Structures are given as structure tokens and as C-alpha cells.
Amino acid sequence: MPGWAIWAGLGVVILLFMVMYNRLVGYRVETENSWSQIDVQLKRRHDLIPNLVETVKGTMKFEQETLTKVMQARASAVGAGNMRDRVKAEGEISGLLGRLMAVWENYPDLKSNKNALALQEELTSTENRIAYSRGHYNDVVANYNTIIQQLPTNIIAGMFNFTSKEFFEVPEAEKEVPKVSL
């Protein structure tokens, strides 16, 4: 009889181990999926930027430096080798685009240009999607990072190299409200 109790206890331990491992895998996959949703929106923004710059560069003669910086930040984001560099470059793009949209108001020709207005609307919509996706991603990362630190799943996380994920934080420059002078 005691042999059965040992086997039953071992079976319960194995079952709990499998449940915790599968839960960790589920959270990890969810974080990766959430990042891919952000990535789709960032790619969309990267595709819009050259069209936007091309459309406004003739009109915004005094903003050539900003337009150049936007394109350089885009190139940095596209060529980033790791997530930290990518997030930094994307934050720079967001800040530069925010400034660009703020000074946009100083150019009446752009306000009447249908292509420019359509691109502005598309970019605004994309920025909203990025913000929403970033919030969802950070929620999922918080859940994942919590589970890999809690007992007893932290033991399994350590055994199978489940490492914490970085949040997609809003850079300080992006938190500032752009100043518009009319």
C-alpha cells in the first residue's frame, strides 16, 4: 500500500510541474505575441514616415533638420539589433513626430493639402494603435515577470531559463506636451 502512495504523490508532483511549466510557456508566448502586435504597428509607422517626409518637405522648409532627424531615427529603429535599442529609437521617432505635428499647424498649405492631411490622419491612427498595443504588452509583461518570480514557479522558470522581459516604456521626451507657438 505505501508504494501506491509514493507513486500517487510522485504523479501529483509531476502533474503540478507540468501545469506550472505550461503556464510559464503560455505567458511567454503571450508576451511574444503582444510584441508582434506592436511590431506590426511600428512597421506601419515606418512605412508612412518616408511618404510623410516627402509630402511635407517642400512646404516645411524651416523644419528640414527635424525631417532629417525623423528619417535618421527611423533608420536606427529599423536597424536596431536588440529590443532596448529599438524601443529607444521608437521613442525618439515618437517625440520627433510629435514635434513635427505640433509645428504642422504653422503651415496653412499643409492644412489644405489632401495628401498631407490623409497621411497625418493615418499617422495619428497608427500612433494611437501603438499606444494601445504598448499598454497591452506592458500588462502582459507584468503578468509574465510576476509569475516567473513567484514560488514555486520561479524554480521551474530558473530551471528552464525563463527570463524577465523589458517593458516598452514611454521615453521622457514623449511624455512632454509639445509646445505650439502661433
C-alpha positions as CSV (number, residue, x, y, z in Angstrom):
1,M,0.0,0.0,0.0
2,P,2.7,2.6,0.8
3,G,4.2,2.0,-2.7
4,W,1.0,3.3,-4.2
5,A,1.0,6.4,-2.1
6,I,4.6,7.2,-3.2
7,W,3.6,6.7,-6.9
8,A,0.5,8.8,-6.4
9,G,2.5,11.6,-4.7
10,L,5.1,11.5,-7.5
11,G,2.3,11.6,-10.1
12,V,0.8,14.7,-8.4
13,V,4.2,16.4,-8.3
14,I,4.8,15.6,-12.0
15,L,1.4,16.9,-12.8
16,L,1.9,20.1,-10.9
17,F,5.3,20.6,-12.5
18,M,3.7,20.2,-16.0
19,V,0.9,22.6,-15.2
20,M,3.3,25.3,-13.9
21,Y,5.7,24.8,-16.9
22,N,2.8,25.1,-19.4
23,R,1.6,28.2,-17.6
24,L,5.0,29.8,-18.0
25,V,5.2,28.8,-21.6
26,G,1.7,30.4,-22.1
27,Y,2.8,33.7,-20.6
28,R,6.0,33.7,-22.6
29,V,4.1,33.1,-25.8
30,E,1.6,35.8,-24.9
31,T,4.4,38.4,-24.4
32,E,5.9,37.5,-27.7
33,N,2.5,37.8,-29.4
34,S,1.9,41.2,-27.8
35,W,5.3,42.4,-29.0
36,S,4.4,41.2,-32.5
37,Q,1.3,43.3,-32.4
38,I,3.4,46.4,-31.6
39,D,5.8,45.4,-34.3
40,V,3.1,45.4,-36.9
41,Q,2.1,48.9,-35.9
42,L,5.7,50.1,-35.8
43,K,6.3,48.7,-39.3
44,R,3.2,50.6,-40.5
45,R,4.6,53.8,-39.0
46,H,7.9,53.1,-40.6
47,D,6.2,52.8,-44.0
48,L,4.3,56.0,-43.5
49,I,7.3,58.2,-42.5
50,P,9.0,58.4,-45.9
51,N,5.7,59.4,-47.6
52,L,5.0,62.0,-44.9
53,V,8.5,63.5,-45.1
54,E,8.3,63.6,-48.9
55,T,4.9,65.2,-48.8
56,V,5.8,68.0,-46.4
57,K,9.5,68.7,-47.1
58,G,8.8,71.3,-49.8
59,T,6.4,73.1,-47.6
60,M,8.2,72.8,-44.3
61,K,11.5,74.4,-45.5
62,F,12.3,75.6,-42.0
63,E,11.9,72.1,-40.5
64,Q,14.4,70.3,-42.7
65,E,16.5,69.4,-39.6
66,T,13.5,67.8,-37.9
67,L,12.6,65.9,-41.1
68,T,16.2,64.6,-41.4
69,K,16.1,63.6,-37.7
70,V,12.9,61.7,-38.2
71,M,14.4,59.7,-41.1
72,Q,17.6,59.0,-39.1
73,A,15.6,57.8,-36.1
74,R,13.5,55.6,-38.5
75,A,16.8,54.1,-39.9
76,S,18.0,53.5,-36.3
77,A,14.8,51.7,-35.3
78,V,14.7,49.6,-38.4
79,G,18.4,48.6,-38.0
80,A,18.3,48.1,-34.2
81,G,19.9,44.9,-33.1
82,N,18.0,44.4,-29.8
83,M,14.8,45.5,-28.1
84,R,16.3,48.1,-25.9
85,D,17.9,50.0,-28.8
86,R,14.7,49.6,-30.8
87,V,12.5,50.9,-28.0
88,K,14.9,53.9,-27.6
89,A,14.8,54.7,-31.4
90,E,11.0,54.3,-31.5
91,G,10.7,56.7,-28.6
92,E,12.8,59.2,-30.5
93,I,10.6,58.8,-33.5
94,S,7.5,59.4,-31.4
95,G,9.0,62.6,-29.9
96,L,10.1,63.9,-33.3
97,L,6.8,63.1,-34.9
98,G,5.0,64.9,-32.0
99,R,7.1,68.0,-32.6
100,L,6.5,67.7,-36.3
101,M,2.8,67.5,-35.9
102,A,2.9,70.5,-33.5
103,V,4.6,72.8,-36.0
104,W,2.4,71.4,-38.8
105,E,-0.2,73.9,-37.6
106,N,2.1,76.8,-38.7
107,Y,1.8,75.8,-42.3
108,P,-1.6,76.6,-43.9
109,D,-0.5,74.9,-47.2
110,L,-0.3,71.6,-45.3
111,K,-3.7,72.1,-43.8
112,S,-5.2,72.3,-47.3
113,N,-3.1,69.5,-48.9
114,K,-5.4,66.4,-49.1
115,N,-2.4,64.0,-49.3
116,A,-0.7,65.6,-46.2
117,L,-4.0,65.5,-44.3
118,A,-4.6,61.9,-45.2
119,L,-1.0,61.0,-44.1
120,Q,-1.4,62.9,-40.9
121,E,-4.7,61.1,-40.1
122,E,-3.1,57.7,-40.9
123,L,-0.1,58.5,-38.7
124,T,-2.3,59.7,-35.9
125,S,-4.3,56.5,-36.1
126,T,-1.2,54.4,-36.1
127,E,0.2,56.3,-33.1
128,N,-3.0,55.5,-31.2
129,R,-2.7,51.8,-32.1
130,I,0.9,51.8,-31.0
131,A,-0.1,53.4,-27.7
132,Y,-2.8,50.8,-27.1
133,S,-0.6,47.9,-28.1
134,R,2.2,49.2,-25.9
135,G,-0.2,49.3,-22.9
136,H,-1.4,45.7,-23.6
137,Y,2.2,44.5,-24.0
138,N,3.2,46.1,-20.7
139,D,0.3,44.4,-18.9
140,V,1.2,41.0,-20.3
141,V,4.9,41.6,-19.4
142,A,3.9,42.5,-15.9
143,N,2.0,39.2,-15.5
144,Y,4.8,37.2,-17.0
145,N,7.5,38.9,-14.9
146,T,5.4,38.3,-11.8
147,I,4.8,34.6,-12.4
148,I,8.5,33.9,-13.0
149,Q,9.3,35.4,-9.6
150,Q,6.6,33.7,-7.6
151,L,7.1,30.5,-5.7
152,P,7.1,27.7,-6.8
153,T,7.1,28.7,-10.5
154,N,10.3,30.6,-10.0
155,I,12.1,27.3,-9.5
156,I,10.8,26.0,-12.8
157,A,11.5,29.3,-14.5
158,G,15.1,29.2,-13.3
159,M,15.5,25.5,-14.4
160,F,14.2,26.3,-18.0
161,N,15.8,29.8,-18.4
162,F,12.6,31.8,-18.4
163,T,14.0,35.3,-18.1
164,S,12.1,38.6,-17.4
165,K,11.0,40.8,-20.3
166,E,11.6,44.5,-20.6
167,F,8.7,46.9,-20.5
168,F,8.0,49.2,-23.5
169,E,8.3,52.4,-21.6
170,V,7.4,55.9,-22.8
171,P,10.6,57.9,-23.1
172,E,10.6,61.1,-21.0
173,A,10.7,63.3,-24.2
174,E,7.4,61.7,-25.4
175,K,5.7,62.4,-22.0
176,E,6.2,66.1,-22.5
177,V,3.4,68.0,-24.2
178,P,4.7,69.7,-27.4
179,K,4.7,73.5,-27.2
180,V,2.9,75.2,-30.1
181,S,3.5,78.9,-30.7
182,L,1.1,80.6,-33.0
